[in-house]
């Protein structure tokens, strides 16, 4: 074989090798998943985030062809679990549940958050959204929104509001409300919604800012009185409680959400497969019913739409932190 022929042969073989290398990942992705898929919940078991992940994990395997396990990795207001997802290999075997707390409010108020919520994740699908609510103790002088607003305007700094913690969506959303209305209520942070609700019901704090589902059991009994909700429309069971949009505060009318993300660099075909499987899972009547029983609405949007939601929430709450000069714990 002449030297020129040898060079040409090597070039052809090299081209084949390069082409084979280029096809290695997509071929692997086409066979995805080949083992168990993990979904990291960045909070303790039992909350809405955990419940929604477990509802999905029971039905997804039928469409995915592999088992789906839920791993709770709480701490740091969701930052520890979210960091685990951000640092995972981009192979689709370790996904995570993203919430407004993990991709917006916590990074907005915590300058040392070890990930960038806009660049270190691959958004896949927003699964569900939950309304938030401001409620008051029955001893509060007002029982409706107009009276509530008049009372806190007339008495700046007199009242207190409880939240599950500094940097939570409830904390920053309430601060956004205070900023928009020019009012002042003192924040009393707790380590979780449970302890905050206990003190709100006992009257140790004037009011509570919370996810609607966890506060709802106290409304029917009159132990707490709902004043205003952040939701696309009024809650059917409480038709007299307006939304923030209805009272002229559309920017405050923001819901909590629970979506699935992967680490950055997740291949598009894996994103599409996970998205399509979750989307199909959400069409199951039993899945929808169980999610709606948590007080949430099923969403099921596209990766691009979910990415825009994350960006919008982060930008809103980053501005709140700057405008209100809020500090982390």
C-alpha positions in Angstrom: 0.0 0.0 0.0 1.4 3.4 -1.0 1.9 6.1 1.6 -0.9 8.2 0.0 -3.3 5.2 0.1 -2.4 4.6 3.8 -3.1 8.2 4.6 -6.4 8.2 2.8 -7.4 4.9 4.6 -6.5 6.4 8.0 -8.5 9.5 7.2 -11.6 7.4 6.2 -11.2 5.2 9.4 -10.8 8.3 11.5 -14.0 9.8 10.0 -15.8 6.6 10.9 -14.5 6.7 14.4 -15.5 10.3 14.9 -19.0 9.6 13.6 -19.3 6.6 15.9 -18.2 8.7 18.8 -20.7 11.4 17.9 -23.4 8.7 17.9 -22.4 7.2 21.2 -24.4 9.5 23.5 -27.6 9.7 21.5 -27.6 5.9 21.1 -27.2 5.6 24.9 -30.0 8.1 25.4 -32.2 6.2 23.0 -32.1 3.3 25.4 -32.7 5.4 28.4 -33.5 4.4 31.1 -31.5 1.2 31.7 -31.7 1.4 35.5 -33.6 3.0 38.3 -34.3 6.7 38.1 -34.0 8.8 41.2 -36.0 11.9 42.0 -34.6 14.0 44.8 -37.1 15.9 47.0 -35.2 18.8 48.7 -37.5 18.7 51.8 -38.4 16.2 54.4 -41.0 13.5 53.8 -44.7 14.4 54.2 -45.0 17.8 52.7 -46.7 18.7 49.4 -43.4 18.5 47.5 -42.8 15.0 48.7 -46.4 13.9 48.2 -46.4 15.0 44.5 -43.1 13.3 43.8 -44.4 10.0 45.3 -47.6 10.2 43.3 -45.5 10.4 40.1 -43.1 7.7 41.2 -45.9 5.2 41.5 -47.2 5.7 37.9 -44.1 6.8 35.9 -42.5 3.3 35.8 -45.4 2.0 33.7 -44.4 4.4 30.9 -40.7 4.7 31.6 -39.9 1.0 31.8 -37.8 1.3 35.0 -38.5 1.9 38.7 -38.5 5.5 40.0 -37.4 6.1 43.6 -37.9 9.2 45.7 -35.0 10.4 47.9 -35.6 13.1 50.5 -32.6 15.3 51.0 -33.8 18.2 53.2 -32.0 21.1 54.8 -31.0 24.7 54.0 -34.5 25.6 52.9 -34.2 23.1 50.0 -30.7 24.2 49.0 -29.0 21.0 50.0 -31.2 18.8 47.9 -31.2 21.2 45.0 -27.4 21.2 45.1 -27.4 17.5 44.9 -29.4 17.6 41.7 -27.3 20.4 40.2 -24.1 18.4 40.8 -25.4 15.1 39.4 -24.2 13.6 36.2 -26.3 14.7 33.2 -27.5 11.2 32.3 -31.1 11.4 33.5 -30.7 9.0 36.4 -30.8 11.7 39.1 -33.6 14.3 38.7 -35.0 16.7 41.2 -38.1 18.5 42.3 -37.7 22.2 41.9 -39.9 24.6 43.9 -40.1 28.4 44.0 -38.0 28.2 47.2 -35.1 26.3 45.6 -34.9 28.1 42.3 -36.1 31.6 43.2 -36.5 32.8 46.8 -33.6 30.9 48.5 -31.0 31.8 45.8 -32.4 35.4 45.8 -31.7 35.9 49.5 -28.8 33.6 50.1 -25.7 35.0 48.3 -23.7 31.8 49.0 -26.2 29.4 47.3 -23.9 26.9 45.6 -25.7 26.9 42.3 -27.1 29.3 39.8 -30.9 28.6 39.4 -30.9 29.9 35.8 -27.9 28.0 34.5 -27.2 24.9 36.7 -30.4 23.1 36.0 -32.3 21.7 32.9 -36.0 22.5 33.3 -38.1 19.6 32.2 -41.8 20.1 33.3 -43.8 22.0 35.9 -46.0 19.3 37.4 -48.3 21.3 39.7 -48.9 24.7 41.4 -50.4 25.5 44.7 -52.1 28.7 45.9 -50.7 30.7 48.9 -52.8 32.5 51.5 -52.6 35.2 54.1 -54.9 34.4 57.1 -55.5 36.1 60.4 -56.3 34.9 64.0 -60.0 35.4 64.9 -58.9 38.1 67.3 -57.7 40.3 64.5 -60.0 43.4 64.2 -60.7 42.8 60.5 -62.2 39.7 58.8 -62.0 40.7 55.1 -59.4 42.2 52.8 -60.6 45.8 52.8 -60.7 45.9 56.6 -57.4 44.0 56.8 -55.6 46.5 54.6 -57.1 49.5 56.5 -56.0 48.1 59.8 -52.4 47.4 59.0 -52.1 50.8 57.2 -53.4 52.5 60.3 -51.0 50.6 62.6 -47.6 50.1 61.0 -45.4 47.6 62.9 -48.1 46.7 65.4 -48.9 43.2 63.9 -46.8 40.2 63.2 -46.9 37.5 60.5 -45.5 34.0 60.7 -43.9 32.0 57.8 -42.1 28.7 57.5 -38.8 30.5 57.5 -36.5 33.3 56.2 -36.2 33.1 52.4 -39.3 30.9 51.9 -41.8 31.8 49.2 -44.2 32.9 51.9 -41.6 35.3 53.5 -40.6 37.0 50.2 -44.1 37.0 48.8 -45.4 38.7 51.9 -42.6 41.2 51.8 -43.6 41.9 48.1 -47.1 42.5 49.3 -45.9 44.9 52.1 -43.7 46.8 49.6 -46.6 47.1 47.1 -49.0 48.4 49.7 -46.6 50.5 51.7 -47.5 48.7 54.9 -45.4 47.3 57.7 -45.9 44.0 59.6 -43.1 42.3 61.6 -41.9 39.0 60.3 -41.6 36.0 62.7 -39.9 33.2 60.9 -40.2 29.5 62.0 -38.5 26.3 61.0 -41.4 24.9 59.0 -45.1 25.5 58.5 -46.1 23.3 61.4 -44.7 25.3 64.2 -45.7 28.6 62.5 -49.3 27.3 62.2 -49.3 26.3 65.9 -48.5 29.8 67.0 -50.8 31.4 64.5 -53.8 29.3 65.7 -52.8 30.1 69.4 -52.7 33.8 68.7 -49.0 34.2 69.4 -48.7 35.9 66.0 -51.4 38.1 64.3 -51.4 36.3 60.9 -50.0 33.5 58.9 -48.6 33.4 55.3 -48.7 29.8 54.1 -49.5 27.4 51.3 -53.2 27.2 51.1 -53.5 23.3 51.6 -51.7 23.3 55.0 -53.7 26.2 56.4 -57.1 25.1 55.0 -58.0 22.7 57.8 -58.0 25.7 60.2 -60.4 27.7 58.1 -63.5 25.6 58.3 -63.3 25.6 62.1 -62.7 29.3 62.3 -59.4 28.9 64.0 -57.9 31.0 61.2 -59.6 33.4 58.8 -58.4 33.5 55.2 -58.0 37.1 53.9 -56.5 36.9 50.4 -55.1 34.2 48.2 -52.5 34.0 45.4 -54.3 31.8 42.8 -55.5 32.0 39.2 -59.0 32.3 40.5 -60.9 32.2 43.8 -60.9 28.9 45.7 -64.2 27.2 45.2 -64.6 26.3 48.9 -64.0 29.9 49.9 -65.7 32.1 47.3 -65.6 35.2 49.4 -61.8 35.3 49.6 -60.4 37.4 46.7 -57.1 36.8 44.9 -54.3 39.3 45.0 -55.0 40.1 41.3 -58.6 41.1 42.2 -57.4 43.5 44.9 -55.1 45.3 42.4 -51.9 43.4 43.1 -51.3 41.1 40.2 -47.6 41.0 40.7 -48.2 39.5 44.2 -50.5 36.8 42.7 -47.8 34.2 42.5 -48.3 30.5 43.3 -45.9 27.8 44.7 -44.9 25.2 42.1 -43.4 21.7 42.0 -41.5 20.8 38.8 -38.9 18.4 37.6 -35.4 19.5 36.6 -32.2 17.8 35.9 -28.6 19.0 36.0 -27.4 21.3 33.3 -26.3 19.6 30.1 -29.1 17.0 30.2 -29.4 15.8 26.5 -32.5 17.0 24.7 -33.7 13.5 23.9 -33.7 12.5 27.6 -35.4 15.8 28.5 -38.1 14.9 25.9 -38.5 11.4 27.1 -38.9 12.4 30.8 -41.2 15.3 29.8 -43.4 13.1 27.7 -43.6 10.4 30.4 -44.6 12.9 33.1 -47.0 14.6 30.8 -48.7 11.3 30.0 -48.7 10.3 33.7 -50.5 13.6 34.5 -53.3 12.6 32.1 -54.1 9.6 34.4 -57.3 10.5 36.2 -56.1 8.9 39.4 -52.9 10.9 39.4 -54.7 14.1 38.7 -57.2 13.4 41.5 -54.5 12.7 44.0 -52.5 15.8 43.1 -55.7 17.9 43.2 -56.4 16.5 46.7 -53.3 18.2 47.9 -54.9 21.6 46.9 -52.7 21.9 43.8 -53.6 22.4 40.2 -52.0 20.1 37.5 -49.8 22.1 35.1 -47.8 19.9 32.7 -46.1 22.6 30.6 -43.1 22.5 28.2 -39.4 22.7 29.2 -39.2 26.2 27.6 -42.3 27.4 29.5 -41.0 26.0 32.8 -37.6 27.7 32.2 -39.4 31.0 31.7 -41.4 30.5 34.9 -38.2 29.9 36.9 -36.6 33.0 35.4 -39.6 35.2 36.2 -39.8 34.0 39.8 -36.1 34.5 40.4 -36.1 38.0 39.0 -39.2 39.1 40.9 -37.8 37.8 44.3 -34.3 39.0 43.7 -35.7 42.5 43.2 -37.8 42.1 46.4 -34.7 41.2 48.4 -32.8 44.2 47.0 -35.7 46.7 47.4 -36.5 45.5 51.0 -32.8 45.0 52.0 -33.7 41.5 53.2 -30.9 39.5 54.9 -30.4 35.7 55.2 -30.4 34.1 58.6 
